[in-house]
Amino acid sequence: MNSDEAPQESLPAAIPQTESSLRIVQRAREYAGESRAANTKRAYKTDWRLFVSWCDQAGRASLPSDGPTLAIYITDLAERGVSIATIERRLATISQAHKTAGQETPTKSQIVRDVLKGIRRTKGTMPKRKKAVGVAELRGLVSTCDNSPKGRRDRALLLVGFLGGFRRSELAALCVGDVHIEEEGLRILIRKSKTDADGHGREVGIPMGNKAETCPVLALAAYLNSARITDGPIFQSFRRGGTPTGKALSGNAVASIIKDRASLTGLDPEVFSGHSLRSGFCTAAARAGASEREIARSTGHRSLRILRTYIQAGTVFAENAAKRIVL
């Protein structure tokens, strides 16, 4: 077992080694490998590698580890400004690694619990959210998009991403066959998402825009026609000459586009992220009076508690009791 990878539980060796059974075992391994989202698996692998590296430098054992080691580790993370959410995820990774290796998990140690509780009280648990793209800001971002191949692509990405309330990963995964133009607008099939790991899918409708320059239907059609994209990924990278590569943008590339367009409008790109379009949609819809059910129907939110964090952020002044007081 490599020291930089979390241990993996093997399938039983007692299965007869026939050609058929070997194929079944291989498929079982493949299915097991898909049990977690790709981003989650990458995060777990990175978390484990960082913990092993820290233990090596500190002269401590990573597997099995112990309570005092973990207490010092998470204290070091907290002092370096790592968020509570990330610290808790790293503890979960370390716990899973120990369980998979048949070792007692040190995360249940009382000293770890006490230190984590102290970190929560001292640092607080409210996550640092990136800024949502508002309607006015969206218009500004779109205005920076010219009629070059990348300009048309970015305009379509911004408008479809915002009005669909999509995650950056959902935008990156969209294919031509997933989108249908109808009389009322776009009917888009999201085949798989973070909260739909089993791939049941959901349909999202995006209506025609009121103005040509901000209409998602016109923007998407103009982009696809000019780039001559008839199948495969919708939002693709481009070669230097302006021709599409056939390869989908990554989620990080989607975030970079938002940041780059924000910078062109004179906004601070560091306060925006790939999540800014999605949170901006929730915020704008809430301010416009849309119900939680309507918003969740578009975004695919399963947790109304999470959805309400966007709604509350968007209506902190729109629905404010202090505005009713005349001084």
C-alpha positions in Angstrom: 0.0 0.0 0.0 1.4 3.4 -0.9 1.7 5.8 2.0 0.2 8.7 0.2 -3.1 6.9 -0.6 -6.0 6.0 1.7 -6.1 2.2 2.0 -8.7 0.5 -0.2 -10.7 -2.5 1.0 -10.3 -5.5 -1.3 -13.0 -7.8 -2.6 -13.1 -11.3 -1.3 -10.5 -13.6 -2.7 -12.6 -16.7 -2.3 -14.5 -16.2 -5.5 -13.6 -18.9 -8.1 -11.1 -17.4 -10.5 -13.0 -18.1 -13.8 -12.9 -15.7 -16.7 -16.6 -14.8 -16.0 -16.0 -14.2 -12.3 -12.9 -12.1 -13.0 -15.0 -9.8 -15.2 -17.6 -9.5 -12.4 -15.0 -8.7 -9.8 -13.5 -6.0 -12.1 -17.0 -4.5 -12.7 -17.6 -4.6 -8.9 -14.4 -2.6 -8.3 -15.4 -0.1 -11.0 -18.9 0.3 -9.4 -17.3 0.8 -6.0 -15.0 3.4 -7.4 -18.0 5.4 -8.7 -19.8 5.3 -5.3 -18.5 8.8 -4.5 -18.5 11.9 -6.7 -15.2 12.6 -8.6 -14.7 15.8 -6.7 -15.3 14.1 -3.4 -12.8 11.4 -4.2 -10.2 13.9 -5.2 -10.7 15.8 -2.0 -10.3 12.7 0.1 -7.2 11.6 -1.7 -5.7 15.1 -1.2 -6.7 15.2 2.4 -5.0 11.9 3.1 -1.8 12.9 1.3 -1.6 16.1 3.2 -2.1 14.3 6.5 0.6 11.7 5.7 3.0 14.5 4.7 2.3 16.4 7.9 2.9 13.3 10.0 6.2 12.6 8.2 7.4 16.1 8.9 6.3 15.9 12.5 7.8 12.5 13.1 4.5 10.9 13.9 2.7 7.8 12.6 -0.2 8.4 10.2 -1.6 4.9 10.1 -2.5 4.0 12.8 -2.5 7.5 14.2 -3.7 8.6 17.7 -5.7 11.2 19.5 -2.8 13.5 20.6 -1.4 13.5 17.0 -4.8 14.5 15.5 -5.4 17.1 18.2 -2.1 18.8 17.3 -2.8 18.4 13.6 -6.2 20.1 13.6 -4.8 22.9 15.9 -2.1 23.5 13.3 -4.8 23.6 10.6 -6.9 26.1 12.5 -3.9 28.4 13.2 -3.2 28.4 9.5 -6.7 29.6 8.7 -8.1 26.4 7.4 -12.0 26.5 7.6 -14.0 24.4 10.1 -15.6 22.6 7.2 -12.3 21.6 5.7 -11.0 20.4 9.1 -14.0 18.3 9.6 -13.7 16.8 6.2 -10.0 15.9 6.8 -11.0 14.2 10.1 -13.6 12.2 8.2 -11.0 11.2 5.6 -8.6 10.1 8.4 -11.4 8.2 10.1 -12.4 6.4 6.9 -8.8 5.4 6.2 -8.4 3.8 9.6 -11.7 2.0 9.3 -10.8 0.6 5.9 -7.5 -0.6 7.2 -9.2 -2.3 10.2 -7.7 0.1 12.7 -9.5 2.0 15.5 -10.3 5.5 14.4 -8.5 8.1 16.5 -11.1 10.8 15.6 -13.3 9.6 18.4 -10.7 10.4 21.0 -11.9 12.8 23.7 -8.9 15.1 23.2 -9.8 15.5 19.5 -13.4 16.2 20.3 -12.4 18.8 22.9 -10.0 20.6 20.6 -12.5 20.6 17.7 -15.1 22.1 20.0 -12.7 24.8 21.1 -11.8 25.6 17.5 -15.5 25.9 16.6 -16.2 28.3 19.5 -13.1 30.4 18.8 -13.2 30.4 15.0 -16.9 30.2 14.4 -18.6 27.8 12.0 -20.2 30.2 9.5 -18.6 29.5 6.1 -17.1 32.3 4.1 -19.3 32.5 1.1 -18.3 34.0 -2.2 -20.3 36.8 -3.6 -23.4 36.1 -5.6 -23.7 37.5 -9.1 -26.6 39.9 -9.0 -28.8 40.9 -12.0 -27.0 44.2 -12.5 -23.6 42.4 -12.2 -24.7 39.7 -14.7 -25.6 42.4 -17.2 -22.1 43.9 -16.7 -20.4 40.5 -17.1 -22.4 39.8 -20.3 -21.5 43.2 -21.7 -17.8 42.3 -21.7 -18.5 39.4 -24.1 -17.8 40.3 -27.8 -18.7 38.3 -30.9 -15.5 36.3 -30.9 -15.8 32.5 -30.4 -14.9 32.8 -26.7 -17.0 35.9 -26.3 -20.1 34.1 -27.6 -19.3 31.0 -25.5 -18.9 33.1 -22.3 -22.1 35.0 -22.9 -24.1 31.8 -23.3 -22.4 30.2 -20.3 -23.1 33.2 -18.1 -26.8 33.5 -19.1 -27.6 29.8 -19.1 -25.6 29.2 -15.9 -27.4 32.0 -14.0 -30.9 31.5 -15.2 -30.6 27.7 -14.8 -29.2 28.0 -11.3 -26.5 25.5 -12.3 -23.5 24.3 -10.5 -20.2 24.8 -12.4 -19.9 21.0 -12.8 -23.4 20.8 -14.3 -22.5 23.5 -16.8 -19.3 21.8 -17.7 -21.1 18.4 -18.2 -23.9 19.8 -20.6 -24.0 18.2 -24.0 -25.8 19.3 -27.1 -28.3 16.4 -26.8 -29.3 17.5 -23.3 -30.7 20.8 -24.6 -33.9 21.4 -26.6 -35.1 24.7 -27.9 -38.9 25.0 -27.5 -41.4 27.9 -28.0 -41.1 29.0 -24.4 -37.4 28.6 -24.1 -34.8 26.0 -23.3 -35.6 22.5 -21.9 -32.3 21.2 -20.3 -31.7 17.8 -18.9 -29.2 17.6 -16.1 -28.2 13.9 -16.2 -26.2 13.8 -13.0 -25.4 16.2 -10.2 -23.9 16.5 -6.7 -27.2 15.6 -5.0 -28.1 13.1 -7.6 -25.2 10.7 -7.6 -27.4 7.8 -8.9 -28.1 9.8 -12.1 -31.9 10.0 -12.0 -31.7 13.3 -13.7 -33.9 16.4 -13.6 -35.2 18.8 -16.3 -34.8 22.5 -16.0 -36.7 25.1 -18.0 -35.1 28.4 -18.9 -37.5 30.9 -20.5 -36.8 33.3 -23.3 -35.3 36.6 -22.3 -37.0 40.0 -22.4 -34.1 41.6 -24.2 -32.1 40.2 -27.0 -28.7 41.0 -25.4 -29.5 39.0 -22.3 -31.7 36.2 -23.8 -30.1 32.8 -23.0 -31.9 31.1 -25.9 -30.5 33.5 -28.5 -27.1 33.5 -26.8 -26.8 29.7 -26.8 -28.1 29.4 -30.4 -25.7 32.1 -31.7 -22.7 30.4 -29.9 -23.5 26.9 -31.1 -24.1 28.0 -34.7 -21.0 30.2 -35.0 -18.8 27.5 -33.4 -20.5 24.8 -35.5 -21.0 22.6 -32.5 -23.6 19.9 -33.3 -22.8 17.2 -30.8 -20.6 16.5 -27.7 -20.0 19.0 -24.9 -21.6 22.4 -25.3 -19.1 24.6 -23.5 -15.8 23.7 -25.0 -12.2 25.0 -24.9 -10.9 26.7 -28.0 -7.7 26.4 -30.0 -5.7 29.5 -30.7 -7.3 30.0 -34.1 -10.8 30.1 -32.5 -12.0 26.6 -33.4 -13.5 24.3 -30.6 -11.4 21.4 -29.4 -14.3 19.1 -28.8 -13.2 18.9 -25.1 -15.5 20.2 -22.3 -14.5 23.0 -20.1 -13.6 21.9 -16.6 -15.4 23.2 -13.5 -12.3 25.3 -12.7 -12.4 26.8 -16.2 -16.0 27.8 -15.6 -15.0 29.6 -12.4 -12.1 31.3 -14.2 -14.5 32.6 -16.9 -16.7 34.2 -14.2 -13.6 35.7 -12.5 -12.1 37.0 -15.7 -15.4 38.6 -16.8 -15.8 40.2 -13.3 -12.3 41.6 -13.6 -13.2 43.2 -17.0 -16.1 45.0 -15.4 -13.9 46.4 -12.7 -15.1 44.1 -10.0 -12.8 42.2 -7.6 -12.5 38.7 -9.2 -11.4 37.1 -5.9 -14.8 37.6 -4.3 -16.5 35.5 -7.1 -16.4 31.8 -7.8 -17.9 29.1 -9.9 -20.8 29.1 -7.4 -21.6 32.7 -7.9 -24.0 32.2 -10.7 -26.0 29.6 -8.8 -26.2 31.6 -5.6 -27.0 34.7 -7.7 -30.0 32.9 -9.2 -31.3 31.9 -5.8 -30.8 35.4 -4.4 -32.5 37.1 -7.4 -35.4 34.7 -7.5 -36.0 35.1 -3.8 -35.9 38.9 -4.1 -38.4 38.7 -7.0 -40.8 36.7 -4.7 -40.3 33.2 -6.0 -41.2 30.5 -3.5 -38.7 28.0 -2.1 -40.4 25.2 -4.1 -40.0 27.1 -7.3 -36.3 27.8 -6.7 -35.6 24.3 -5.5 -37.3 22.9 -8.6 -34.8 24.7 -10.8 -31.6 24.2 -8.7 -32.3 20.7 -7.6 -31.7 21.6 -3.9 -32.8 18.7 -1.6 -32.1 20.6 1.6 -34.3 23.7 2.1 -31.9 24.6 5.0 -29.1 25.1 2.5 -31.4 26.9 0.1 -32.5 29.3 2.8 -29.0 30.4 3.4 -29.1 32.0 -0.1 -32.6 33.3 0.3 -31.8 34.9 3.7 -28.6 36.5 2.2 -30.6 37.9 -0.7 -33.5 39.3 1.4 -31.6 40.6 4.4 -32.8 44.1 3.4 -35.8 43.3 1.2 -37.5 41.5 4.1 -36.3 43.6 7.0 -38.5 44.5 10.0 -36.3 47.5 10.8 -37.5 49.1 7.5 -41.0 49.4 9.0 -39.8 51.6 11.9 -39.9 55.3 11.2 -37.4 57.3 13.3 
